[in-house]
Every structure is written in structure tokens, then in C-alpha cells.
Amino acid sequence: MPRPVGARGRRMTRRHFTRWLVAGGTAALLPTPARATTAAHRRALEPLPAPPAQATERFWEEIRARFLVPRELAPLNAANLCPSPAPVLASLYEHTRDVDRDPSPQNRVKLREGKETTRRLLAEYLRVTPEEIVITRNTSEANNLVSSGLDLGPGDEVIIFSDNHPSNHAAWRQKAARFGFSVSAVEQVQPHPGPDYYVEAFRRAMTSRTRLIAFTHVTNSVGDSFPVAELCRLARARGALSLVDGAQSFGVLEVDLGRLGPDFFTGSAHKWPCGPRECGVLYVRGEVHDRLAPSVVSLYPGAVGISRDMEGLGQRDEPAIIGFGEALRFQTGIGLSRIEARVRELAQALMQALAGIAGIELWTHPDPERSAAVVSLRPGALDPRTLAAALYENDGIICAVRRGEDRPGIRFSPHFYNLHEEIARAAEAVRTYITRGL
């Protein structure tokens, strides 16, 4: 296990970053390695190596080198916020500098063209058409565009999953109180009882009044994975719509919306896709475009399909949207199936290591059919907030805290930029604190 970073070491790391920034760190964000200031910065901007038939740890070390996160810091919190690779930062910097150099309408035309390129990349990534894509600010906005845009009223019913994100849970209840439709919930079961259980639970919950079911592809709490294709088929057979919150699957699982068949699917750039903040996606199946009305009406809509009606959100950060497209290019250059396999491999390795620690209660189900890349646990008698702080300050490990009565503890969420040594380091650090205390 590497020497702990400690609070003093953390301050040294910050000072080092400040020196790097002042000395020309922004040059490392420029679009060519020749403008970078150090060998590490030049390497971060080099083209990705061709993925081998069998990706070795050396290949993943090359991927990690494209991120600016220092090696002593292990970001295991992809379910909340991911770093962006250097090519994304370069794109963001380049296009931001360009518009600040010349903010004229004539110069900004190419930014609108760049936004439409990102729409096409999103459509290819999700295996749908550009006409079905709305570029939003995040998953929450996308979910709310659906709950605010459907014509629902007294006599109508929406069925949600109890472990949805608030934007796909509390938002429905608030709008039900306003517009008079009803909301009922399918309760989560711990441990995950298997995909068939939830298909049957939604089947029992649906009635002739059900107009939509809304559920999470992978929960952000403990990583429960849902049978999306089966639930969407069930909804369509019953004459209902389906909304899938993909915040914890978009960018980590190989999501084929043509196969899964939701009416609406939402996601964020800043999580697993490793894109800029305040970018997201709303997919609206072509056959239901007429069911969704815009809840925000302003200028600068998209150029094709549903985006003409739903994307008039006013002035946007087009450089960030273009950077979103660069993040998608980065992932497709590695291979979506390769990324999913890698992240599942890391999550399984972490769960196996944690399961061997006395006192740990693992909330996440180890069956790959029931979980993906989110690993949650109760750390024995340790206070989760104190443990998470110690992991960061002393060991350079970033994780999340789950508070309250519902499966409290800490949450790890590794991604393809993580290495096996970081997984081992995190598990060993937890073992040490469980054994000796905090």
C-alpha cells in the first residue's frame, strides 16, 4: 500500500497544481502535444493507442495517463463526478478561447455546427437517430422535461421506483399534487431479488389508468441494475410510456436504446461519459414526439427533430457541448464493450476484496446480472463520514457517503481510468481502518 498522502501531503499536492497552472498549465489544454509543457502533459494529449485484442493492465495505464488526476489520487466516485480526459479539456479550452476572442454571430456559427455534431455522436453512441436527441444540461433537467411535458391529469397514474433519483421521484410527486394525477411506487427490495421480481412487481402495480412507468437503469444508492428491455416491453404492451433514468448506465454500460426500447432515456455528461459539466441528453422515441410538449420556450433550439421543439433553452455553453462530443469520441476510441467489461471487472474485484473483511456489510449484489459498477457497503461500526474523510486525506481515495437509515455507509464507483492497484489500495485501507479504528 503506498505511503499515505496525509493532510500535509494534500496541501503539497495543491501547491504543486498551482505551480503547474501558473507555469503554463493551460498550455497542456491546447489541442496539440507540441504546446504542452511537460512529458506527462504531452503524453496526455497523444492519440490513444490501438486497443489490443485482450486489453492488459498496461493498456489501461495508457488510458489513465490521458487524465490529469495525479497517480496518488484514486477517484472512485464516478457515480457522482468524473474527471475529463485531456482531449476533452483541450477541446473545451480551444472553443472557449475562440468565442472569447471573437464573440461575433459570424464566428459563433461554427459552435452551432459543433453542437449538431455532438447530437450525431450521441445518436450513434446510443444507436438511435439525431432527430430523437435533445441536448440538455443534465439528467435532472432531462427527467423534468418529461414529467413537465406530458399531458397528465385526474384519472391518470404514474408508477415510479422507490429508489429513483429525486429528479425521477420527488418531481413526479410534486407535479402530481399540482396537476391531479396519481403516483404509486414499486418498493426496492434488499438484497436485489433478481430481474424477474421487478418485472412482476411492475406488472402487478400497473392498472388501466397507468400512463407511464419511471425507473432507474442502475440505482445510484447501491447499484441495483434493472431489466430495462423487459420493463419497456411491458409498458408498451399495456399502452403506457416508459422513462429510464440512465445517469448510472450512460457512459459505463453499452446502452443500445434501439434494443432496450424506452420511450424516454436520460443521462449526464459529467458522470460516466467523462464529459464537461452541465451537459446531458434526453432521448425521445420518434413515435412519441407528439406526446411531449416543451416546458421551456426560448431561443437557440436544435436543428433537427424533437430538438427543434424541446431544446429552446436560451444561451448555452456550446464549447462544453462540443467537449461532450469529444468525450464520446474518446470512449468510442476505446470501445464501449471494452469499457463495460473493464468496469465490471474492477467492481467485481473490489466487491471480492471487501467481502473478505470482517465487519463489512456489502449492500451491492455481487451477481453481474443485478449490479454494474456501483459498490456500496456499511463499514462495520465506523462512522461513514469520518471514514470517507480519512480515505481521502490519508490515502488519496475519493468515495461518496450514504447517510440516513436507508443502507448507510460509503460508496465506491470505479471507472475505466482506474487501475487494479487502486482497487487493492482502497480495499486495504478500509481493512486497516476497520481493524484499528479511526
C-alpha positions as CSV (number, residue, x, y, z in Angstrom):
1,M,0.0,0.0,0.0
2,P,1.5,3.4,-1.0
3,R,2.6,5.8,1.8
4,P,-0.5,7.8,2.9
5,V,-0.8,11.2,1.5
6,G,-2.0,12.9,4.7
7,A,-3.3,16.4,5.1
8,R,0.2,17.9,4.8
9,G,0.8,15.9,1.6
10,R,-2.6,17.0,0.3
11,R,-1.5,20.7,0.7
12,M,1.7,19.9,-1.2
13,T,-0.3,18.4,-4.0
14,R,-2.4,21.6,-4.2
15,R,0.7,23.8,-4.2
16,H,2.1,21.6,-7.0
17,F,-1.1,22.0,-9.0
18,T,-1.0,25.8,-8.5
19,R,2.6,26.0,-9.7
20,W,1.7,23.9,-12.7
21,L,-1.2,26.2,-13.6
22,V,0.9,29.4,-13.2
23,A,3.8,27.9,-15.1
24,G,1.7,27.3,-18.1
25,G,-0.7,24.5,-17.2
26,T,-3.3,25.9,-19.6
27,A,-0.9,25.1,-22.4
28,A,-1.5,21.5,-21.6
29,L,-5.1,22.1,-22.5
30,L,-4.2,23.2,-26.0
31,P,-5.1,20.8,-28.9
32,T,-1.5,19.7,-29.8
33,P,1.1,17.9,-27.7
34,A,3.7,20.3,-29.0
35,R,2.3,23.1,-26.9
36,A,2.3,21.1,-23.7
37,T,4.9,22.0,-21.0
38,T,5.9,18.5,-19.6
39,A,6.3,15.0,-20.9
40,A,3.3,13.9,-18.9
41,H,1.1,16.7,-20.4
42,R,2.3,15.8,-23.9
43,R,1.5,12.1,-23.3
44,A,-2.0,13.1,-22.0
45,L,-2.7,14.7,-25.4
46,E,-1.3,11.9,-27.6
47,P,-3.7,9.8,-29.7
48,L,-5.0,6.7,-27.9
49,P,-3.1,3.5,-28.6
50,A,-4.9,1.0,-30.7
51,P,-6.9,-1.3,-28.2
52,P,-5.3,-4.8,-28.2
53,A,-7.5,-7.9,-28.7
54,Q,-7.1,-8.5,-24.9
55,A,-6.7,-5.3,-23.0
56,T,-3.8,-5.6,-20.5
57,E,-3.2,-3.5,-17.4
58,R,-0.5,-1.7,-19.4
59,F,-3.2,-0.6,-21.9
60,W,-5.4,0.8,-19.0
61,E,-2.3,2.6,-17.7
62,E,-2.1,4.3,-21.1
63,I,-5.7,5.3,-20.7
64,R,-5.1,6.6,-17.1
65,A,-2.2,8.7,-18.5
66,R,-4.8,10.7,-20.6
67,F,-6.3,12.1,-17.3
68,L,-4.7,14.9,-15.3
69,V,-5.6,13.3,-11.9
70,P,-2.2,12.6,-10.2
71,R,-1.4,8.9,-9.5
72,E,-1.5,9.3,-5.8
73,L,-5.2,10.3,-6.0
74,A,-7.6,7.4,-6.8
75,P,-11.0,8.8,-8.0
76,L,-13.5,6.1,-7.1
77,N,-16.6,8.2,-7.3
78,A,-17.7,8.1,-11.0
79,A,-21.4,7.8,-9.9
80,N,-21.1,11.4,-8.8
81,L,-18.5,13.2,-10.9
82,C,-15.8,12.0,-13.3
83,P,-12.6,13.8,-14.4
84,S,-12.4,14.5,-18.1
85,P,-9.5,13.3,-20.2
86,A,-7.1,15.8,-21.6
87,P,-8.5,15.8,-25.2
88,V,-11.9,16.9,-23.7
89,L,-10.2,19.7,-21.7
90,A,-8.3,20.7,-24.8
91,S,-11.5,20.9,-26.9
92,L,-13.3,22.9,-24.1
93,Y,-10.4,25.4,-23.8
94,E,-9.9,25.8,-27.6
95,H,-13.5,26.6,-28.3
96,T,-14.0,28.8,-25.2
97,R,-10.9,30.8,-26.2
98,D,-12.2,31.1,-29.7
99,V,-15.6,32.5,-28.8
100,D,-14.0,34.9,-26.2
101,R,-11.5,36.1,-28.9
102,D,-14.4,36.8,-31.3
103,P,-17.9,36.6,-29.9
104,S,-19.5,37.8,-33.1
105,P,-22.5,35.9,-34.5
106,Q,-20.4,35.2,-37.6
107,N,-17.7,33.4,-35.6
108,R,-20.2,31.6,-33.5
109,V,-21.9,29.8,-36.4
110,K,-19.3,27.0,-36.1
111,L,-20.3,26.5,-32.5
112,R,-23.9,25.7,-33.6
113,E,-22.4,23.3,-36.1
114,G,-20.4,21.7,-33.4
115,K,-23.5,21.2,-31.3
116,E,-25.1,19.3,-34.1
117,T,-22.0,17.2,-34.5
118,T,-22.4,16.2,-30.8
119,R,-26.0,15.4,-31.4
120,R,-25.0,13.0,-34.2
121,L,-22.3,11.4,-32.0
122,L,-24.9,11.0,-29.2
123,A,-27.3,9.3,-31.6
124,E,-24.5,6.9,-32.8
125,Y,-23.4,6.2,-29.2
126,L,-27.0,5.3,-28.1
127,R,-27.9,3.7,-31.5
128,V,-30.8,5.9,-32.3
129,T,-31.3,8.9,-34.7
130,P,-30.3,12.5,-34.3
131,E,-33.9,13.5,-34.6
132,E,-34.6,11.7,-31.3
133,I,-31.9,13.5,-29.3
134,V,-32.3,16.6,-27.1
135,I,-29.1,18.0,-25.6
136,T,-29.9,19.1,-22.0
137,R,-27.9,20.4,-19.1
138,N,-28.0,17.1,-17.1
139,T,-30.2,14.1,-16.2
140,S,-32.3,16.1,-13.8
141,E,-33.3,18.6,-16.4
142,A,-34.0,15.8,-18.9
143,N,-36.2,13.9,-16.4
144,N,-38.1,17.1,-15.6
145,L,-38.7,17.9,-19.3
146,V,-40.6,14.6,-19.4
147,S,-42.5,15.0,-16.2
148,S,-43.4,18.6,-17.0
149,G,-44.1,18.0,-20.7
150,L,-46.6,15.1,-20.7
151,D,-50.3,15.9,-20.6
152,L,-51.4,14.1,-17.4
153,G,-54.3,14.9,-15.1
154,P,-57.0,13.5,-12.9
155,G,-57.6,9.8,-13.5
156,D,-54.1,9.2,-14.8
157,E,-51.5,7.3,-12.9
158,V,-47.6,7.2,-13.0
159,I,-45.7,4.3,-11.4
160,I,-42.2,5.0,-10.2
161,F,-39.5,3.0,-8.4
162,S,-38.9,3.9,-4.8
163,D,-35.1,4.1,-5.2
164,N,-35.2,6.6,-8.1
165,H,-33.1,9.7,-8.1
166,P,-35.1,12.7,-6.7
167,S,-35.5,14.2,-10.2
168,N,-37.3,11.0,-11.2
169,H,-39.1,10.5,-7.9
170,A,-39.9,13.7,-6.0
171,A,-40.5,15.6,-9.2
172,W,-43.3,13.2,-10.2
173,R,-45.0,13.6,-6.8
174,Q,-44.7,17.4,-6.8
175,K,-46.3,17.5,-10.3
176,A,-49.0,15.0,-9.3
177,A,-50.0,17.3,-6.5
178,R,-50.2,20.2,-9.0
179,F,-52.0,18.5,-11.9
180,G,-54.1,15.9,-10.2
181,F,-52.7,12.6,-11.5
182,S,-51.7,9.9,-9.0
183,V,-48.3,8.4,-8.3
184,S,-47.6,5.0,-6.8
185,A,-44.2,3.3,-6.2
186,V,-42.7,-0.1,-6.6
187,E,-40.6,-0.6,-3.5
188,Q,-37.0,-1.6,-3.6
189,V,-36.0,-4.9,-2.0
190,Q,-32.7,-5.5,-0.3
191,P,-30.8,-7.5,-1.4
192,H,-31.7,-7.3,-5.1
193,P,-34.2,-10.1,-5.7
194,G,-33.4,-10.6,-9.4
195,P,-34.8,-9.0,-12.6
196,D,-37.9,-11.2,-12.8
197,Y,-39.0,-10.0,-9.4
198,Y,-39.2,-6.3,-10.6
199,V,-40.8,-7.2,-13.9
200,E,-43.6,-8.9,-12.0
201,A,-43.8,-6.1,-9.4
202,F,-44.4,-3.5,-12.1
203,R,-46.8,-5.8,-13.8
204,R,-48.9,-6.1,-10.6
205,A,-48.7,-2.4,-9.9
206,M,-50.0,-1.3,-13.4
207,T,-53.7,-0.7,-14.0
208,S,-55.8,0.6,-16.8
209,R,-55.1,4.1,-15.6
210,T,-51.3,3.7,-15.8
211,R,-49.9,6.2,-18.4
212,L,-46.1,5.9,-17.6
213,I,-43.6,3.9,-15.6
214,A,-40.4,5.7,-14.5
215,F,-37.4,3.8,-13.1
216,T,-33.7,3.9,-12.9
217,H,-31.5,1.7,-15.1
218,V,-28.9,1.4,-12.3
219,T,-29.5,2.9,-8.9
220,N,-27.1,5.5,-7.5
221,S,-27.6,4.1,-4.0
222,V,-26.3,0.6,-4.2
223,G,-26.0,-0.1,-7.9
224,D,-29.1,-2.3,-8.4
225,S,-29.5,-3.0,-12.1
226,F,-32.9,-3.1,-13.8
227,P,-34.3,-5.3,-16.6
228,V,-34.9,-2.3,-18.9
229,A,-35.9,-4.1,-22.1
230,E,-38.4,-6.3,-20.3
231,L,-40.0,-3.4,-18.4
232,C,-40.2,-1.2,-21.5
233,R,-41.9,-4.1,-23.4
234,L,-44.3,-4.5,-20.5
235,A,-45.2,-0.8,-20.5
236,R,-45.8,-0.7,-24.3
237,A,-47.9,-3.8,-24.1
238,R,-50.1,-2.1,-21.5
239,G,-50.4,1.1,-23.5
240,A,-48.1,3.0,-21.2
241,L,-44.9,5.0,-21.7
242,S,-41.5,4.3,-20.1
243,L,-38.9,6.7,-18.8
244,V,-35.5,5.3,-17.9
245,D,-33.1,7.3,-15.8
246,G,-29.7,6.3,-17.3
247,A,-27.5,8.5,-15.1
248,Q,-25.6,5.4,-13.8
249,S,-25.5,3.5,-17.1
250,F,-24.8,6.1,-19.8
251,G,-21.1,6.1,-20.3
252,V,-20.4,2.8,-18.5
253,L,-22.7,0.2,-19.9
254,E,-23.1,-0.5,-23.6
255,V,-26.5,1.1,-24.0
256,D,-28.4,0.2,-27.2
257,L,-31.7,2.1,-27.0
258,G,-32.9,0.5,-30.2
259,R,-32.8,-2.9,-28.4
260,L,-33.9,-1.7,-24.9
261,G,-36.9,0.2,-26.3
262,P,-37.6,3.0,-23.8
263,D,-39.8,6.0,-24.8
264,F,-37.6,8.3,-22.9
265,F,-34.0,7.9,-21.7
266,T,-31.9,10.4,-19.8
267,G,-28.2,10.9,-18.9
268,S,-25.5,13.3,-17.9
269,A,-22.1,14.1,-19.4
270,H,-20.3,14.8,-16.1
271,K,-20.6,11.2,-14.7
272,W,-19.5,8.1,-16.6
273,P,-19.1,9.7,-20.0
274,C,-16.3,11.9,-18.5
275,G,-17.6,15.0,-20.3
276,P,-17.9,18.6,-19.2
277,R,-20.4,19.7,-16.5
278,E,-23.9,21.0,-17.4
279,C,-24.4,18.8,-20.4
280,G,-26.8,15.9,-20.7
281,V,-29.1,14.0,-23.0
282,L,-32.8,13.3,-23.4
283,Y,-33.8,10.6,-25.9
284,V,-37.4,10.7,-27.1
285,R,-38.5,7.8,-29.2
286,G,-39.7,9.1,-32.6
287,E,-43.1,7.6,-32.3
288,V,-43.9,9.6,-29.2
289,H,-42.6,13.1,-30.1
290,D,-46.2,14.4,-30.3
291,R,-46.8,13.3,-26.7
292,L,-44.2,15.7,-25.2
293,A,-44.7,19.5,-25.1
294,P,-41.9,21.9,-24.3
295,S,-41.9,23.3,-20.7
296,V,-39.2,25.8,-21.5
297,V,-39.6,28.1,-24.5
298,S,-36.8,30.4,-25.6
299,L,-34.2,30.8,-28.3
300,Y,-31.5,28.7,-29.9
301,P,-33.2,25.3,-30.4
302,G,-31.6,22.4,-32.1
303,A,-31.6,21.9,-35.8
304,V,-33.4,18.6,-36.3
305,G,-36.4,16.5,-35.0
306,I,-37.6,16.9,-31.4
307,S,-34.7,19.3,-30.6
308,R,-36.5,22.0,-32.6
309,D,-39.3,22.0,-30.0
310,M,-37.6,20.9,-26.8
311,E,-34.2,22.5,-27.0
312,G,-35.1,26.2,-27.0
313,L,-33.3,26.7,-23.6
314,G,-31.7,30.0,-24.3
315,Q,-28.0,30.8,-24.5
316,R,-25.9,27.6,-24.0
317,D,-22.3,26.8,-23.4
318,E,-21.6,25.5,-26.8
319,P,-17.9,24.8,-26.1
320,A,-19.0,22.4,-23.3
321,I,-21.5,20.7,-25.7
322,I,-18.7,20.3,-28.2
323,G,-16.5,18.9,-25.5
324,F,-19.3,16.4,-24.7
325,G,-18.9,15.1,-28.2
326,E,-15.1,14.8,-27.7
327,A,-15.8,12.7,-24.6
328,L,-17.9,10.4,-26.6
329,R,-15.2,10.1,-29.3
330,F,-12.7,9.3,-26.5
331,Q,-14.8,6.4,-25.3
332,T,-15.7,5.0,-28.7
333,G,-12.0,5.0,-29.5
334,I,-11.5,2.6,-26.6
335,G,-14.7,0.6,-27.4
336,L,-17.9,0.7,-25.4
337,S,-18.0,-3.1,-24.8
338,R,-14.4,-3.0,-23.7
339,I,-15.2,-0.2,-21.2
340,E,-18.1,-2.1,-19.8
341,A,-16.1,-5.3,-19.3
342,R,-13.3,-3.3,-17.6
343,V,-15.5,-1.5,-15.2
344,R,-17.4,-4.7,-14.3
345,E,-14.1,-6.4,-13.7
346,L,-12.9,-3.6,-11.3
347,A,-16.2,-3.6,-9.5
348,Q,-16.1,-7.4,-9.1
349,A,-12.5,-7.2,-7.8
350,L,-13.5,-4.6,-5.3
351,M,-16.5,-6.5,-4.0
352,Q,-14.5,-9.7,-3.6
353,A,-11.8,-7.8,-1.7
354,L,-14.3,-6.1,0.6
355,A,-16.3,-9.2,1.2
356,G,-13.3,-10.7,2.9
357,I,-13.2,-8.0,5.6
358,A,-14.8,-8.9,8.9
359,G,-17.5,-6.4,9.9
360,I,-18.3,-5.2,6.3
361,E,-21.9,-5.4,5.2
362,L,-22.0,-5.3,1.4
363,W,-25.2,-3.6,0.1
364,T,-24.4,-4.2,-3.6
365,H,-25.3,-7.6,-5.0
366,P,-22.3,-9.4,-6.5
367,D,-24.3,-11.0,-9.3
368,P,-23.4,-9.1,-12.5
369,E,-27.0,-9.5,-13.7
370,R,-28.1,-7.5,-10.7
371,S,-25.4,-4.8,-10.4
372,A,-22.9,-2.9,-12.6
373,A,-20.2,-0.5,-11.3
374,V,-21.6,1.0,-8.0
375,V,-20.3,-0.7,-4.8
376,S,-21.9,0.3,-1.5
377,L,-21.2,-1.0,2.0
378,R,-21.7,-0.5,5.7
379,P,-18.2,-0.2,7.2
380,G,-18.9,-2.0,10.5
381,A,-19.3,0.3,13.4
382,L,-17.3,3.1,11.7
383,D,-18.9,6.5,11.0
384,P,-19.1,6.7,7.2
385,R,-18.3,10.4,7.0
386,T,-15.2,10.0,9.2
387,L,-14.1,7.0,7.2
388,A,-14.6,8.8,3.8
389,A,-12.6,11.8,5.1
390,A,-9.8,9.6,6.3
391,L,-9.7,7.7,3.0
392,Y,-9.3,11.0,1.1
393,E,-6.9,12.8,3.5
394,N,-4.6,9.9,4.4
395,D,-4.9,7.5,1.4
396,G,-5.8,9.7,-1.6
397,I,-9.1,7.7,-2.2
398,I,-12.2,9.6,-3.3
399,C,-15.5,7.9,-2.4
400,A,-19.1,9.0,-1.5
401,V,-21.0,8.9,1.8
402,R,-24.5,7.5,2.1
403,R,-26.3,8.9,5.1
404,G,-29.6,8.3,6.8
405,E,-31.4,5.0,7.6
406,D,-31.6,3.6,4.1
407,R,-28.5,1.4,3.6
408,P,-26.0,3.9,5.1
409,G,-22.3,3.7,4.5
410,I,-19.8,4.5,1.8
411,R,-20.0,4.1,-1.9
412,F,-17.2,3.3,-4.4
413,S,-17.8,3.6,-8.1
414,P,-14.7,2.8,-10.2
415,H,-14.4,3.6,-13.9
416,F,-12.2,2.6,-16.8
417,Y,-9.5,5.2,-15.8
418,N,-8.9,3.3,-12.6
419,L,-6.3,0.6,-12.1
420,H,-6.3,-2.6,-10.2
421,E,-3.7,-1.2,-7.7
422,E,-6.2,1.5,-6.8
423,I,-8.8,-1.1,-6.1
424,A,-6.5,-3.1,-3.9
425,R,-5.3,0.1,-2.2
426,A,-8.9,1.1,-1.4
427,A,-9.9,-2.3,0.0
428,E,-6.7,-2.5,2.1
429,A,-7.3,1.0,3.5
430,V,-10.8,0.0,4.5
431,R,-9.5,-3.2,6.1
432,T,-6.9,-1.2,8.1
433,Y,-9.5,1.3,9.5
434,I,-12.0,-1.5,10.3
435,T,-9.2,-3.3,12.2
436,R,-7.6,-0.5,14.1
437,G,-10.4,2.1,14.1
438,L,-10.3,5.8,13.1
